[in-house]
Amino acid sequence: MYLTIKQEILKNGISTVERISQKILSLPILQNVLVKGEGNFLNLSTTNLELGIKWWALAKVESEGQITVPTRLFSDIINFLPNKIIKLEKKDSTLNIECENYRTSLFGQAAEEFPIIPISKEGEKISLNSQKLCQGLSQVVDISSPSVARPEISGIYHCFQNNLIKIAATDSFRLAEKKLFQKTLLSKEFALILPRLTAKEVVNIFGEKESELQIYFSPNQILFESQMTEIPHPAIQITSKLIEGEYPNYEAIIPKKYETQIILSKAEFLNQIKSASLFSGKINEVSFKINPQKGEVEINSQNPELGKYQSSLPAKIKGKGVEISFNHRFLADGLFQIKTSEVIFELTGEEGPAVLKPLGDESYLYVVMPIKAS
Amino acid sequence: MYLTIKQEILKNGISTVERISQKILSLPILQNVLVKGEGNFLNLSTTNLELGIKWWALAKVESEGQITVPTRLFSDIINFLPNKIIKLEKKDSTLNIECENYRTSLFGQAAEEFPIIPISKEGEKISLNSQKLCQGLSQVVDISSPSVARPEISGIYHCFQNNLIKIAATDSFRLAEKKLFQKTLLSKEFALILPRLTAKEVVNIFGEKESELQIYFSPNQILFESQMTEIPHPAIQITSKLIEGEYPNYEAIIPKKYETQIILSKAEFLNQIKSASLFSGKINEVSFKINPQKGEVEINSQNPELGKYQSSLPAKIKGKGVEISFNHRFLADGLFQIKTSEVIFELTGEEGPAVLKPLGDESYLYVVMPIKAS
């Protein structure tokens, strides 16, 4: 292999693929990146066996070939180089990297030993704006539970119904759901569970730049693909196994009606919850007194060793007054995902589920259970 | 005690004093801040017994008094409050903090139990521009060794000779020296060793804003004082014990002449050293070939498991060619403290000390020992 490519392009490529490359004692080659010169392209690939990322860019390939080298070291070297033309040359099991007055030789491992997840474009396919998808995913992904005991809730649920996509995540204490729309007519309704790490990589890789993503579904695998702007050729592919199992019927938990509806300033509500959290105890309890007459939410917390806290903020309140307690972290997590300046907070009694929603945006909701009065 | 003060002023005060407040099991009150209303002032004090910080601001004091409360919690509360008038009120052993619709009660400890380092203004006194002093201190402080085995080199050496102040630090592998000038005529030459933490706090507290610092020296103690702009009253005082012992005669280590003098680009030199460091082994060795004929410095490193690195950069070279190795971290630390775009690098043979200096600035130098050829 012998090829040349500009430093800033290669730097972009290695930063796209590098995060999933991990040191695994039983299969050390997984900490490597596969560097391949083929046709008019440089192709970089990494995998953790569950998930594979491939990246291509146009390059001047004088001779084809491939090799794997340690991902982190390769990335560090490329990042230190000036933004000039880089030469990549494979010599036996070494990758030579040259750029102006810098010359590096990197010991590699044969490309043939590198595991490649096969790409399938069978099955259903949709097309989706990358930023819309990533914004939606990022609003739910951190709610999913990293637990291995219940693998199905460790992932992000996707349900496709005609042009509607429902994305949901839960850790059994709270639940977030985002609705997206797409244009393709699907032949049937279906659902899948995307691993948490895959969702995070999709957000990292496709979230920054607006592009049209093609998504291909086969029974146990999903493929996200973006195209080059210059020519019809894939730019980035993320392929991932799906999580098997039945996702809990989360929609049953979403309250159909409220007893109390509160509309308040998101920033001020969040600030008061965080202040109150300074005095909350081990169970993170902060309590709320909803006063429809005064149009006010009062926030209280106390700690026998530190002291006590009280604050209040004005709110538009419909329905019953109530006193209710929440884990402040769960409330703050939900508020953090709401992007509007005002938030709707709906309660169904002091022991029923509560809902947070952006005011004027029906596409997102966050359900959280109160702390039961002891 | 009952007083009012604006949130942004109090926030500035607590951020000035809070860093040295630490949890110490044998004396838990040291994690508290002393809050005192006296005359027209709010005064905050913290100490770790070695070092004390006092801060004052004008406040509307309705009744005088004092109390200590946990520093971190007090700081967090003040930071969450809106930028409005804060009321501080002592009730028995509780400090009530009110600001608009926020009300907090903080359990405290009696002010009488709080240890206060006595302030002395006896002895010599000088006046110095705060930013000049802090810039100088920050160029040497990180070189001092945090070692407890040799307490004298854990501090920053200061030597006062007429209007010249020499500030030096070493960890026995490298040495940094900065020269400053001041206007006061001193009655005699003297020297002192300032604890590392005190130097860091002086830089943190007085480094940002230009002011005139008064510095008072007594045999075992130093006092840094800044004044309020509104009225002649101290704004901040840092008082610290000094380290006893004899500082090593570091000037004997500074080479009087060089065998090779190299002038090169600081940014490019640093970038190549950091790139080379990717292949350096456990002793951080990176080697340099100085070629006066080619006007070039070649940088090499290699690692039997990873590969090898070579780069070069143009340089103005006087004197002998030489091959020499350094610990890359020690070189990078020195280069990082040099603020000019070009740096002078002087060598005295492959085993003698090397010196880094900013080009055109005689006030700073950094001495580093090479790694001996094995």
Boltz contact constraints between the chains, C-beta under 6 A:
constraints:
  - contact:
      token1: [A, 76]
      token2: [B, 278]
      max_distance: 6.0
  - contact:
      token1: [A, 80]
      token2: [B, 275]
      max_distance: 6.0
  - contact:
      token1: [A, 101]
      token2: [B, 311]
      max_distance: 6.0
  - contact:
      token1: [A, 101]
      token2: [B, 312]
      max_distance: 6.0
  - contact:
      token1: [A, 102]
      token2: [B, 311]
      max_distance: 6.0
  - contact:
      token1: [A, 103]
      token2: [B, 310]
      max_distance: 6.0
  - contact:
      token1: [A, 104]
      token2: [B, 309]
      max_distance: 6.0
  - contact:
      token1: [A, 105]
      token2: [B, 307]
      max_distance: 6.0
  - contact:
      token1: [A, 105]
      token2: [B, 308]
      max_distance: 6.0
  - contact:
      token1: [A, 106]
      token2: [B, 307]
      max_distance: 6.0
  - contact:
      token1: [A, 107]
      token2: [B, 307]
      max_distance: 6.0
  - contact:
      token1: [A, 275]
      token2: [B, 80]
      max_distance: 6.0
  - contact:
      token1: [A, 278]
      token2: [B, 76]
      max_distance: 6.0
  - contact:
      token1: [A, 307]
      token2: [B, 105]
      max_distance: 6.0
  - contact:
      token1: [A, 307]
      token2: [B, 106]
      max_distance: 6.0
  - contact:
      token1: [A, 307]
      token2: [B, 107]
      max_distance: 6.0
  - contact:
      token1: [A, 308]
      token2: [B, 105]
      max_distance: 6.0
  - contact:
      token1: [A, 309]
      token2: [B, 104]
      max_distance: 6.0
  - contact:
      token1: [A, 310]
      token2: [B, 103]
      max_distance: 6.0
  - contact:
      token1: [A, 311]
      token2: [B, 101]
      max_distance: 6.0
  - contact:
      token1: [A, 311]
      token2: [B, 102]
      max_distance: 6.0
  - contact:
      token1: [A, 312]
      token2: [B, 101]
      max_distance: 6.0
